[in-house]
């Protein structure tokens, strides 16, 4: 737990330098850290159904940002828009910009597949490739993207270690990925995402299908990852958001499209939020 | 943990299983009905096994009514309808059983070890049954079906991938074409290859036969491939795209390996579909009575054509040979289906 406390202390220090957060509309400078990712005026539709309206949000580099909010507020949709997984749904449409290093990932000249190498994703349900062994699963991203890499064994060990799975599986790397427990499978999926060396990792409720022990293990993994890469995590679990994230963004829908109510340092969001709706939600009064 | 010493005190029982004595008692009534029906068939002019089956069925209904005479209507209807449904199931199963029975009874005379390895080059259809064999026809069928599979499997998998992975603009049209292809009469497939291939090459050949079989095989393989590809969870495609994969690499390296055994099933079902086809071969591969391994020139033997030719002769020994050929064919198809079912069950798990 000491690591978590240190992280929270860091965000406390950052919190003192923060500007006041606004609701939708103007973009907000949250920190002096360089930005990993930034969204400007992002909207989303499924057919004629408007699900997200005007989201302006900044994700500082090498930090964990938690997206929180009740079911149906559009936070998962928002996450999927950050690496263009949104567009695989046939009726999907969007507006706005998602900037990585100042470049819009939706610009026509951007190669979506190459972009997704830099912005990885971990899904709600563990989904290792069933036809591959543990080792092949870790290396699958390299194979799928046709990257030229030589030191395969080193990559397997490094990624599994970073995902906190190496000690448990090092003697059975040639077993099927499906032979692992749910928590191990999810850590295998994290290791798989890390093998292509993304700078940003998106996680869509990665612990919702897991037991408390595996959840704790994955939360530790997230903390270790945040030393090197930017993590964005969607979670339903308030305690988890307060444990793992440096920054939090609260989404809400009142029947219409989801909006960003408030975004700030996690400590401030949970102790002294600006918006009363945020206060009600984090205290468990609804949602 | 006080239970540890007590394990032997509680005997495991299966209260949902009926005791053996009661089951036997329940069988007594039907057995009596069967015997009575048999006696009636013996004494009166009622016709053979069919008459016996009819009497047995009516007798069972009567027995059920008698047994439930003191019970309410719901229970009586329940037992009557159970009997009718079981009778219907038996009736549906009867043709298969009857076919298999006649094949074994009429076909086993001609079967001896050499039957599988010899051809009919120096044996006439009227020779003794311990001469000659079906070996040349098995080889011919195997060659043609193998070539047909080599043509059809890639096409079938590609169209399955197009329908489930690419989902392009032609999806509906291709699905429609495949569905209507499965309705093409087999003789039409033969005629088509006859005019487009046999006429052009000026000879019958195994290759022509394979092409005709491919036309009949493609719809089966394509539709089965589409069905198994639909079973691949959307999660896996999403996961591979999130790793920066392009669509074709994702299909090739993630989706297709996941359904490897399902695609094998598709191929086997396609083979089982065409291995017994006769009509398309009459106009394309024709038939000969000796071994031939070259599919590119001249007529070639096949099991269905072997059966067809021997039946046409119609003498006692030729008929016996034809029945043996039919038995061999039936067993091959049956084995193929068993293998396909095994592999198919593995994919669903």
Interface residues (C-beta under 8 A of the other chain):
Chain A: X83 X85 X88 X113 X114 X115 X116 X117 X120 X121 X123 X125 X127 X129 X130 X131 X132 X140 X141 X143 X144 X145 X146 X189 X192 X193 X196
Chain B: X233 X235 X236 X238 X239 X240 X241 X242 X243 X244 X245 X246 X249 X250 X253 X254 X257 X258 X260
